[in-house]
């Protein structure tokens, strides 16, 4: 996002020469040698951001397993971060490097619009992810019936345009100068209030509320799974005890048969004294032990078939939900850490600019860009699928090198 950083950092050494005919000539400032390390750092961050998010996009292109519903939002975030890197970060780095804006008014407008638009795209995408998870874990049947991610993407685009386009147009009509490319908060106080409420604080509240609700539901599900697992273990333990008793009974019968010298009965014992029955509808199988129609010994028991465990499919789905929740946790934490301080500084500067030093504003300004740099690392850290896809892309690049 563009703002006071340009005024404070870029034009300390700018000069304006009077030509004598009421015209002024702009003279670019000398580049500060002491800023080279900073320029090197932000340029490196820009390149890492481009590479990381391009890696994410290529992973979606070659690895079809990544194209499950939740990852659609990750794809949107990756597209947003990639465009932030090649538009907002690149132009801002050049603006900082040169000390003034050399690309004209039209490109200035394009830069400012994309910078803020990508910001709001990120905010509303995170809101969509949080609400999606909240809807999924709270009203699962309703979610499967009515969820439509294409409609969600269209709503996201509409929100971005509705929130940002009016403030952008109003500012460009009133404040549009050569060699200066900023969206000055103090000149747009009425829009700062609108943008702060609709584009910053309300989305953050929705994200946090949805996240806490999902966290609560996930904890309840974890307790339920733990209870069901305990019941399953007790059932298996009782089945094992029954099997031991049956084997002992069979051994006693065989021993008694051998002691009477009944070899014929001994040869038939394995099939006659132990038979395994059919599986029942509830996942248990019925078995009998005995002497057939003569009924010397009869013992019936049920074994619990874990392969037909009614909780097994549910547990698999919960594991996937937990993985998604972990990814959401890291993405949201990164966003709030990188962006929320800038919200405070941005809004404060609009009303009390003397309270915000230029260096502090610049630092938090670049912290927002750092969020785009961190996201690909978060995907790789929290998802085995992404790690494997990244390695696949890198191997393909290595094989295709000249």
Residue pairs with C-beta under 8 A, 6 or more apart in sequence:
1 88
1 115
1 116
1 119
1 183
1 342
1 346
1 365
1 368
2 92
2 111
2 112
2 115
2 116
2 181
2 182
2 183
3 182
3 183
3 184
3 185
3 346
3 349
3 361
3 365
4 182
4 184
4 185
4 349
4 353
4 356
4 358
4 361
5 358
5 361
5 362
5 365
6 95
6 101
6 180
6 181
6 182
7 180
7 182
7 184
7 358
8 358
8 359
8 361
8 362
9 96
9 358
9 362
10 29
10 95
10 96
10 99
10 100
11 29
11 99
11 100
11 180
12 29
13 29
13 30
13 32
13 99
14 26
14 27
14 28
14 29
14 99
14 100
15 27
15 29
16 24
16 25
16 26
16 27
17 24
17 25
17 27
18 24
19 25
26 100
26 178
26 179
28 98
28 99
28 100
28 102
29 99
29 100
30 99
31 97
31 98
31 99
32 99
35 96
38 96
39 93
39 96
39 97
42 89
42 92
42 93
42 96
42 366
43 93
45 89
45 366
45 369
45 370
45 373
46 85
46 89
46 90
46 93
46 369
48 373
49 81
49 82
49 84
49 85
49 89
49 369
49 372
49 373
50 82
50 85
50 86
52 81
52 373
52 375
52 376
52 377
53 78
53 79
53 81
53 82
53 85
53 372
53 375
53 376
54 82
55 376
55 390
55 393
55 394
56 74
56 75
56 78
56 375
56 376
56 379
56 386
57 75
57 78
57 79
57 82
58 393
59 66
59 386
59 389
59 390
59 392
59 393
60 66
60 67
60 71
60 75
60 78
60 389
62 389
62 392
62 393
62 396
63 385
63 388
63 389
63 392
65 385
65 389
66 385
66 386
66 389
69 147
69 149
70 129
70 132
70 324
72 149
72 153
73 125
73 128
73 129
73 132
74 327
74 379
76 121
76 125
76 153
76 156
77 122
77 125
77 126
77 331
77 375
78 375
78 376
80 118
80 121
80 122
80 125
80 372
81 122
81 371
81 372
81 375
81 376
83 114
83 118
84 115
84 118
84 369
84 372
85 372
87 110
87 111
87 114
87 115
87 118
88 111
88 114
88 115
88 118
88 369
89 369
89 372
91 103
91 107
91 111
92 111
92 115
92 369
94 102
95 101
95 181
100 179
100 180
101 108
101 178
101 179
101 180
101 181
102 179
103 111
103 181
104 178
105 176
105 177
105 178
108 176
108 181
109 168
109 172
109 176
111 181
112 168
112 171
112 172
112 181
112 182
112 183
113 164
113 168
116 164
116 168
116 183
117 160
117 161
117 164
119 199
119 368
120 159
120 160
120 163
120 164
120 199
121 156
121 160
122 335
122 371
123 199
123 200
123 203
123 204
123 339
124 156
124 159
124 160
124 203
125 156
126 203
126 207
126 331
126 332
126 335
127 203
127 206
127 207
127 210
128 152
128 155
128 156
129 328
129 331
130 206
130 207
130 210
130 211
130 214
130 328
130 332
131 206
131 210
132 147
132 152
133 210
133 211
133 214
133 324
133 325
133 328
134 210
134 213
134 214
135 142
135 143
135 147
136 143
136 147
136 321
137 213
137 214
137 217
137 218
137 221
137 321
138 213
138 217
163 194
163 195
163 198
163 199
164 195
164 199
166 191
167 188
167 191
167 194
167 195
168 183
170 188
170 191
171 183
171 184
171 187
171 188
171 191
174 187
175 184
175 187
185 192
185 346
185 347
185 349
185 350
186 349
186 350
186 351
186 353
188 350
189 350
189 351
192 346
192 347
192 350
196 343
196 346
196 347
200 343
200 347
201 343
204 336
204 340
207 332
211 328
211 329
211 332
214 325
214 328
215 325
218 321
218 322
218 325
221 318
221 321
222 318
225 311
225 314
225 315
225 318
228 311
229 311
232 304
232 306
232 309
232 311
235 304
236 304
236 306
239 301
239 302
239 303
239 304
242 301
242 303
243 301
243 303
245 299
246 274
246 287
246 289
246 299
246 301
249 289
249 297
249 299
250 269
250 273
250 274
250 289
253 269
253 273
253 291
253 296
253 297
254 266
254 269
254 273
257 265
257 266
257 269
258 266
272 291
272 292
273 289
273 290
273 291
273 297
274 287
274 289
275 287
275 288
275 289
276 285
276 287
277 285
277 286
277 287
277 288
278 285
278 286
279 285
279 305
279 308
280 286
280 302
283 304
283 305
283 308
283 309
283 310
284 302
284 303
284 304
284 305
285 302
285 303
285 305
286 300
286 301
286 302
287 300
287 301
287 302
287 303
288 298
288 299
288 300
289 297
289 298
289 299
289 300
290 296
290 297
290 298
290 299
291 297
291 298
306 312
323 382
323 383
326 382
327 378
327 379
327 382
327 383
330 378
330 381
330 382
331 375
331 378
334 371
334 374
334 375
334 378
335 371
338 367
338 368
338 370
338 371
338 374
339 367
339 368
339 371
341 364
341 367
342 364
342 365
342 367
342 368
345 356
345 360
345 361
345 364
348 355
348 356
349 355
349 356
349 361
379 386
380 386
380 387
380 390
